[in-house]
Amino acid sequence: MENKEIENEAKRNNEISKEYRLLARNSLYSGLHNFTLIIYSMILSFLLARLISIETWQYFILANTIILMITQLSRLIPPSLESSLNYYIPRYFILKQNSKLKSFIIRSLFLRLLFLIPVFLVSFLIFFVFNDFFRVAFNDNLSLLFILSPLILIDSLNLTLRSINSGFSRFNINFFLYLTRIIINLSTLLYCLLFVNNILIELIALISVFSYLIPFFLNCIIVFKTLYRIKRTKEAPLSFKKVSNLTFTYGTPIVFSYFLSTFWGELQKLGIGVNDAALPEGEKINLTGFNIANSYATISKAIMLSLNTSLLNSFTRLTTKQYSENIPSFYNLLIKYSLFILTLISGFLFFLVDFNLVLIYGEKYLQFSLFLKLIIISVIFQILIVPFDTFMLSQNKTKILAPIKAIVIIIQITFFFILLFYFGVIGALIGLIIIELLIFIFYSILTFKIAKIKLKMGNLILQYLIFFISIGISLFLENIVLKELYINILTNLNLLILKDLPIFSLIIFFITFIFLYVVLNIIKKEDLTYLELFFNKDTKVEKLIRRFLRVLKKITIS
């Protein structure tokens, strides 16, 4: 009996280890996807700026925006189908209910097409009927809408196919298909830049569609091959009506939550735009600065977004396997190390603000330096949102998210707009930090009361203190001695072009940050031992990671 219990415990630990490894791998590919998107956007902007004029680029952006809006609308019915796929596929897969699994995927695809095709046809018809209206906006470039219109079908269906891959924990396939699209697009545009004269905007639109089309066909083959290999089991398949009920019941609250989040983002821009309208002509620039700051902050946000789908997949699998009691310790460990990475990267971004502005936009944009720094600080308090939301999704408690988001948006609107109209944009951005801090407290209460998970708040507070102390020490030393010393060194080396790259401050921040983590015993040996479970294969990469974790254990106090 005792041997059987030991055997069962070993089997259980092995299963949990597999789930943690799966989360680590999936999060890695999701993170790569998000960071690749940032780099891709920068390279794409660089190429387009040299291939077409600013005026022509404006028409291309407008056409893409219209197509994107229609694509977003097409996703409303069935509501948040992609989240439903990420919830039900791992559940049926773990339970080995292949008939339900196969029927759910097939009928979900049919549901998507049932609403998507009419949206596509109506959009095409609107472009024709209101030809004169669109011609006013596009001048002689109306053909862009028709060339890009296939993306309504391709992009929407591709999102559904990617969600099917995610449900089976194939985040690596999604990443490599995305990488394929980027390589096709950028390499074709680079060829045009080097060897083709007088590039037409229509050609760039065709290249864009083509770059989507190839990975889409590959994804279709992968998903259909997966469906073919799923052998039916004895339980009855799900009916079309049942699948419709499941997706609409699960997805509707998520769509409402998504709408509120999107609405808040656009409302901030609208408020700043209205506030700018009251300023003298030469000072109406705050909205531009705010947009640049938000774009810069996506680098930090990418860390949290990379956990979104992979975390939903892992929480669902753990719950289905009846390993729910392991979630609280896993949840706390996840937040601790996510916050470690988030604050470390945000610290680097904080000191690289001026360098980024000069390098990408030019010196005159340095006036927005404070905008970027304040938004970077506000982002670090968003750490609890994604884990809580995905945990609720994994427990099929989607209905609770809508009222929570409604409360959050009331807090956001109240503080932001009061501070905006009384203290201007800087006041509103400082208000964003206060707002995110309040929301952090709100979500910590929700995690305890609703998710029934007790957070290690002492550690989290200590981690935030380490971030601010490291920033403070670096800024103090920079202003007292480092900045002048750095400029003198660059002058002697004739490298003043790097004057906005604060290398000394970055080094001081990093050393202080790591030193405080070790001295204050935030990183524990038991955590590192726990993390080693993620990487127990004998591949070169995982061996290297294990060595790094062992080195960390040697310098860790306890």
C-alpha positions in Angstrom: 0.0 0.0 0.0 2.8 2.4 0.9 4.7 1.6 -2.3 1.5 2.4 -4.3 1.1 5.7 -2.5 4.7 6.6 -3.3 4.2 5.6 -6.9 1.0 7.7 -7.2 2.8 10.7 -5.6 5.7 10.3 -8.0 3.3 10.1 -10.9 1.4 13.2 -9.7 4.7 15.2 -9.3 5.7 14.1 -12.8 2.4 15.3 -14.3 2.6 18.6 -12.5 6.2 19.0 -13.7 5.0 18.4 -17.3 2.3 21.1 -16.9 4.9 23.6 -15.5 7.3 22.8 -18.4 4.5 23.3 -20.8 3.6 26.7 -19.4 7.3 27.7 -19.5 7.6 26.7 -23.2 4.2 28.2 -24.2 5.0 31.5 -22.4 8.4 31.6 -24.1 6.8 31.3 -27.6 4.1 33.8 -26.7 6.7 36.2 -25.4 8.8 35.7 -28.6 5.7 36.4 -30.6 5.0 39.7 -28.8 8.6 40.9 -28.9 9.0 39.9 -32.6 5.9 42.0 -33.3 7.6 45.1 -31.8 10.8 44.6 -33.8 8.7 43.8 -37.0 6.7 47.1 -36.6 9.9 49.1 -36.4 11.5 47.4 -39.4 8.3 47.7 -41.4 8.0 51.4 -40.6 11.6 51.9 -41.7 11.0 50.2 -45.1 7.7 51.8 -45.8 9.1 55.3 -45.0 11.6 54.7 -47.8 9.3 53.0 -50.3 6.3 55.4 -50.3 5.6 59.1 -49.5 4.0 60.2 -46.3 0.8 61.1 -48.1 0.6 57.6 -49.8 1.4 55.9 -46.5 -1.6 57.7 -45.0 -3.9 56.0 -47.5 -2.3 52.6 -46.8 -2.8 53.1 -43.0 -6.5 54.2 -43.5 -7.2 51.2 -45.7 -5.7 48.8 -43.2 -7.6 50.5 -40.3 -10.9 50.0 -42.1 -10.1 46.3 -42.9 -9.0 45.8 -39.3 -12.2 47.4 -37.9 -14.3 45.1 -40.0 -12.2 42.1 -38.9 -12.7 43.0 -35.3 -16.5 43.3 -35.8 -16.6 39.9 -37.5 -15.1 38.4 -34.3 -18.0 39.5 -32.2 -20.2 36.6 -33.4 -19.7 34.0 -32.1 -18.4 36.1 -29.2 -14.8 35.4 -28.3 -14.7 32.1 -30.0 -10.9 32.0 -29.6 -11.2 32.0 -25.8 -13.8 29.2 -26.0 -11.4 27.1 -28.1 -8.6 27.7 -25.6 -10.8 26.6 -22.7 -12.6 23.6 -24.2 -9.9 22.0 -26.4 -7.5 21.2 -23.5 -10.4 20.1 -21.3 -11.7 17.5 -23.8 -8.2 16.5 -24.7 -7.2 15.8 -21.1 -10.5 13.9 -20.5 -9.8 11.9 -23.7 -13.3 12.8 -25.1 -12.2 12.8 -28.7 -15.7 12.8 -30.2 -16.6 16.0 -28.3 -13.2 17.4 -29.1 -13.4 16.8 -32.8 -17.0 17.9 -33.1 -16.4 21.1 -31.1 -13.5 22.2 -33.3 -15.4 21.4 -36.6 -18.6 23.1 -35.5 -16.6 26.1 -34.2 -15.0 26.5 -37.6 -18.4 26.3 -39.2 -19.8 28.9 -36.8 -17.0 31.2 -37.6 -17.6 30.8 -41.4 -21.4 31.1 -41.0 -21.0 34.7 -39.7 -17.7 35.7 -41.4 -18.7 35.1 -45.0 -21.8 37.4 -44.8 -19.7 40.1 -43.1 -17.1 39.8 -45.9 -19.8 40.0 -48.7 -21.6 42.9 -47.1 -18.3 44.8 -46.7 -17.4 44.2 -50.3 -20.9 45.5 -51.3 -20.5 48.6 -49.2 -17.2 49.4 -50.9 -19.0 49.3 -54.2 -22.2 51.0 -53.3 -20.5 53.9 -51.4 -17.7 54.1 -53.9 -18.0 57.9 -54.1 -17.8 58.3 -50.4 -14.7 56.2 -50.0 -13.1 57.9 -53.1 -13.2 61.3 -51.2 -11.1 59.7 -48.4 -8.8 57.7 -50.7 -8.5 60.0 -53.7 -7.1 57.7 -56.5 -6.1 54.9 -54.1 -9.6 53.3 -53.6 -8.3 50.0 -55.0 -6.4 49.5 -51.7 -9.7 48.6 -50.0 -10.5 45.9 -52.6 -6.9 44.5 -52.6 -6.8 44.3 -48.8 -10.4 43.0 -48.3 -9.4 39.3 -48.5 -7.7 39.9 -45.1 -11.2 40.1 -43.5 -11.5 36.4 -44.3 -7.9 35.3 -44.0 -7.0 37.1 -40.7 -10.2 36.2 -38.9 -10.0 32.5 -39.9 -6.3 32.5 -39.1 -7.0 33.7 -35.5 -9.4 30.8 -35.1 -6.8 28.3 -36.4 -4.1 29.8 -34.1 -6.5 29.3 -31.2 -6.9 25.7 -32.1 -3.2 25.3 -32.1 -3.0 27.0 -28.7 -5.6 24.7 -27.3 -3.3 21.8 -28.2 -0.4 23.7 -26.6 1.3 24.2 -30.1 2.4 27.8 -29.4 5.7 27.0 -31.3 3.7 26.3 -34.5 1.9 29.7 -34.1 5.2 31.5 -33.6 6.9 29.9 -36.6 3.9 30.6 -38.9 3.9 34.2 -37.7 7.7 34.4 -38.3 7.0 33.0 -41.8 4.6 35.9 -42.5 7.1 38.5 -41.3 10.0 37.0 -43.3 7.8 36.9 -46.5 6.6 40.5 -46.0 9.9 42.1 -45.0 12.1 40.2 -47.5 9.7 41.1 -50.4 9.7 44.8 -49.4 13.5 44.8 -49.0 13.8 43.4 -52.5 11.5 46.2 -53.8 13.6 48.8 -52.0 16.9 47.5 -53.5 15.8 46.5 -57.0 12.5 48.1 -58.0 11.9 51.7 -59.0 8.7 53.6 -58.5 6.9 51.3 -56.1 3.1 51.5 -56.4 1.1 51.4 -53.1 -1.1 48.7 -54.7 2.0 46.4 -54.9 2.7 46.9 -51.2 -0.9 46.0 -50.5 -0.6 42.8 -52.6 2.6 41.9 -50.8 0.8 42.3 -47.5 -2.1 40.0 -48.5 0.4 37.4 -49.9 2.4 37.4 -46.7 -0.8 36.5 -44.8 -2.0 33.9 -47.4 1.0 31.5 -47.3 1.1 31.0 -43.5 -2.8 30.7 -43.6 -2.7 27.8 -46.1 0.1 26.1 -44.0 -2.1 26.5 -40.9 -5.1 25.1 -42.7 -3.1 22.0 -43.6 -1.8 21.6 -40.0 -5.2 21.9 -38.4 -7.0 19.6 -40.9 -4.2 17.1 -40.4 -4.7 17.3 -36.6 -8.5 16.8 -37.1 -7.9 13.8 -39.3 -5.7 12.1 -36.6 -8.3 12.5 -33.9 -10.1 9.2 -33.6 -13.6 9.3 -32.3 -14.4 7.8 -28.9 -17.5 6.2 -27.5 -19.3 9.4 -26.2 -21.7 11.2 -28.4 -20.3 14.2 -30.4 -21.5 17.7 -29.6 -24.4 19.0 -31.7 -24.2 22.3 -33.5 -26.7 23.8 -31.0 -24.7 22.6 -28.1 -21.4 24.1 -29.5 -23.3 27.4 -30.2 -24.6 27.5 -26.6 -21.2 26.7 -25.1 -19.4 29.4 -27.2 -22.0 32.1 -26.7 -22.3 31.4 -22.9 -18.6 31.3 -22.3 -17.6 34.1 -24.8 -20.2 36.8 -24.3 -18.9 38.2 -21.0 -15.4 38.1 -22.4 -16.4 40.2 -25.4 -18.0 42.8 -23.1 -14.8 42.9 -20.9 -12.7 43.3 -24.0 -14.9 46.1 -25.3 -14.5 48.0 -22.0 -10.7 47.6 -22.0 -10.6 48.9 -25.7 -13.1 51.7 -24.9 -10.8 52.9 -22.0 -7.8 53.0 -24.3 -9.6 55.0 -26.9 -11.2 57.3 -24.3 -7.8 58.4 -22.9 -6.8 59.5 -26.4 -10.1 61.3 -26.9 -9.7 63.1 -23.6 -6.2 64.2 -24.4 -7.2 65.3 -27.9 -10.1 67.4 -26.5 -7.7 68.9 -23.9 -5.2 69.7 -26.7 -7.9 71.5 -28.7 -8.0 74.2 -26.0 -4.3 74.9 -26.3 -2.6 77.4 -28.7 -1.8 76.0 -32.2 1.9 75.2 -31.6 1.2 73.3 -28.3 -1.3 70.7 -29.6 1.2 67.9 -29.4 0.3 66.0 -26.2 -1.7 63.3 -28.1 1.3 62.5 -30.2 3.5 62.1 -27.1 0.8 60.0 -25.4 0.7 57.6 -28.4 4.5 57.3 -28.5 4.5 56.6 -24.8 1.8 53.9 -25.1 3.8 52.3 -28.0 7.0 52.3 -25.9 5.1 50.7 -23.0 4.0 47.8 -25.1 7.5 46.3 -24.6 6.7 45.9 -20.8 3.1 44.9 -21.5 4.3 42.1 -23.8 5.7 40.3 -20.7 2.2 40.0 -19.2 0.4 39.4 -22.6 2.7 36.5 -23.3 1.2 34.7 -20.3 -2.4 35.3 -21.3 -3.3 32.3 -23.6 -0.6 30.0 -22.2 -1.7 30.6 -18.6 -5.4 29.9 -19.6 -4.3 26.6 -21.2 -2.2 25.6 -18.1 -4.9 26.5 -15.5 -7.5 24.6 -17.5 -5.3 21.5 -17.7 -4.4 21.6 -14.0 -8.1 22.0 -13.1 -9.2 19.2 -15.4 -6.5 16.9 -14.1 -7.9 17.7 -10.5 -4.6 19.3 -9.5 -6.3 22.5 -8.3 -4.6 22.4 -4.9 -1.3 23.0 -6.6 -2.5 26.2 -8.3 -2.0 28.7 -5.3 1.7 27.9 -4.8 2.2 28.0 -8.6 0.2 31.2 -8.8 2.4 33.0 -6.2 5.6 31.7 -7.8 4.4 32.9 -11.3 3.6 36.4 -10.0 6.9 36.7 -8.1 9.1 35.8 -11.1 6.8 37.7 -13.6 7.2 40.8 -11.4 10.9 40.2 -11.3 11.2 40.2 -15.1 8.7 43.0 -15.5 10.4 45.4 -13.1 13.9 44.6 -14.4 12.9 45.3 -18.0 10.8 48.3 -17.1 13.9 49.7 -15.2 16.0 49.4 -18.4 13.3 51.0 -20.4 13.0 53.8 -18.0 16.7 54.8 -18.5 16.5 54.2 -22.3 13.6 56.6 -22.8 15.7 59.5 -24.1 17.9 57.3 -26.3 14.8 55.7 -27.8 13.2 59.1 -28.6 16.3 60.5 -30.3 17.1 57.3 -32.2 13.6 56.7 -33.6 11.9 60.1 -33.7 14.6 62.8 -33.3 15.8 65.2 -30.6 12.7 67.5 -30.7 10.7 64.5 -29.3 12.7 64.6 -26.1 10.0 66.9 -24.7 7.9 63.7 -24.3 10.5 62.0 -22.1 8.5 62.3 -18.9 5.4 60.9 -20.7 7.2 57.7 -21.4 8.7 57.4 -18.0 5.4 57.9 -16.2 3.6 55.3 -18.3 6.4 52.8 -17.8 6.0 53.1 -14.0 2.2 52.7 -14.3 2.6 49.4 -16.2 4.4 47.6 -13.3 1.3 47.7 -11.2 -0.7 45.7 -13.8 0.9 42.4 -12.7 -2.2 40.8 -11.1 -4.7 41.4 -13.9 -3.7 38.7 -16.4 -3.3 35.8 -13.8 -6.6 36.6 -12.2 -8.5 37.0 -15.4 -7.1 33.8 -16.9 -7.8 31.9 -13.7 -11.4 33.0 -13.8 -11.6 31.9 -17.5 -10.1 28.5 -16.6 -12.8 28.0 -13.9 -15.6 28.9 -16.4 -16.4 32.0 -14.3 -16.5 34.4 -17.2 -19.6 36.2 -16.1 -17.8 37.7 -13.1 -15.3 39.5 -15.3 -17.7 42.0 -16.9 -18.8 43.7 -13.5 -15.1 43.7 -12.4 -14.1 45.5 -15.6 -17.0 47.9 -15.2 -15.8 48.8 -11.6 -12.2 49.2 -12.9 -13.2 51.5 -15.8 -15.2 53.7 -13.4 -12.1 54.1 -11.2 -10.0 54.8 -14.3 -12.3 57.4 -15.9 -12.9 59.2 -12.6 -9.3 59.8 -11.7 -7.9 60.2 -15.2 -10.3 62.9 -16.4 -10.4 64.9 -13.1 -6.6 65.1 -13.1 -6.5 65.8 -16.9 -8.8 68.8 -16.8 -7.4 70.2 -13.6 -3.7 69.5 -13.9 -3.1 68.7 -17.6 -1.6 65.7 -19.3 1.3 65.3 -16.8 -1.2 65.3 -13.9 -3.3 62.7 -15.8 -0.2 60.5 -16.3 0.7 60.7 -12.6 -3.0 59.9 -12.0 -2.5 56.7 -14.2 0.1 55.5 -11.7 -2.4 56.1 -8.8 -5.1 54.4 -10.8 -3.0 51.3 -11.5 -2.0 51.2 -7.8 -5.6 51.2 -6.7 -6.5 48.5 -9.3 -3.5 46.5 -8.0 -5.1 46.7 -4.5 -8.5 45.8 -5.9 -7.2 42.8 -7.7 -5.3 41.6 -4.7 -8.6 41.6 -2.8 -10.4 39.8 -5.6 -7.6 37.1 -5.8 -8.2 36.4 -2.1 -12.0 36.7 -1.9 -13.0 35.2 -5.3 -10.1 33.1 -6.5 -9.4 31.9 -3.0 -5.7 32.4 -3.4 -3.7 34.1 -0.7 -1.0 36.3 -2.2 2.4 36.8 -0.6 1.9 40.5 -0.4 5.0 41.1 1.8 7.2 39.8 -1.0 5.3 41.8 -3.7 5.7 45.1 -1.7 9.4 44.3 -1.2 9.8 43.7 -4.9 8.3 47.1 -5.7 10.5 48.8 -3.1 13.6 47.2 -4.8 12.5 48.6 -8.1 12.0 52.1 -6.8 15.2 52.1 -4.7 17.3 50.9 -7.6 15.8 53.6 -9.9 16.3 56.2 -7.1 20.0 55.3 -6.5 20.7 55.3 -10.2 19.1 58.7 -10.8 20.8 60.2 -7.8 24.3 59.0 -8.9 23.5 60.0 -12.5 22.7 63.6 -11.5 25.5 64.0 -9.0 28.5 62.5 -10.8 27.8 59.9 -13.5 26.3 62.1 -16.2 29.2 64.6 -16.2 31.7 61.8 -16.1 30.0 60.0 -19.0 29.9 63.1 -21.2 33.6 63.7 -20.6 34.5 60.2 -21.6 32.3 60.4 -24.7 33.9 63.8 -25.6 37.4 62.3 -25.3 36.3 59.3 -27.4 34.5 61.5 -30.0 31.3 59.5 -29.4 28.9 62.2 -28.3 26.3 60.6 -30.5 25.8 58.2 -27.6 25.2 60.9 -25.0 21.5 59.9 -24.5 22.5 56.3 -23.9 23.1 56.2 -20.1 25.3 53.1 -19.8 26.5 53.9 -16.3 23.0 54.3 -15.0 21.9 51.1 -16.6 24.8 49.2 -15.0 24.2 50.8 -11.5 20.4 50.0 -11.8 21.1 46.3 -12.7 23.7 45.8 -10.0 21.6 47.4 -7.3 18.5 45.5 -8.4 20.1 42.1 -8.4 22.0 42.8 -5.2 18.8 43.8 -3.3 17.0 40.7 -4.5 19.8 38.4 -3.2 20.4 40.3 0.1 16.7 40.6 0.9 16.2 36.9 0.1 13.4 37.4 -2.5 14.9 34.7 -4.7 14.9 31.5 -2.6 16.7 28.2 -3.2 13.4 26.3 -3.0 12.0 28.4 -5.8 15.0 27.8 -8.0 14.7 24.0 -7.2 11.0 24.3 -8.2 11.9 26.1 -11.4 14.3 23.3 -12.3 11.3 21.0 -12.6 10.4 23.0 -15.7 13.6 22.0 -17.4 14.3 18.3 -16.8 15.1 17.3 -20.4 18.6 16.7 -21.7 18.6 19.2 -24.5 21.5 21.7 -24.7 19.2 24.6 -23.9 17.6 23.0 -20.8 21.0 21.8 -19.6 22.3 25.4 -19.8 19.2 26.7 -18.0 19.7 24.2 -15.2 23.4 25.3 -14.8 22.3 28.9 -14.6 19.7 28.0 -11.9 22.3 26.1 -9.9 24.7 29.1 -10.1 21.9 31.3 -8.7 21.3 28.8 -5.9 24.9 29.1 -4.9 24.7 32.9 -4.5 21.3 32.8 -2.9 21.3 33.1 0.9 18.5 30.5 1.6 
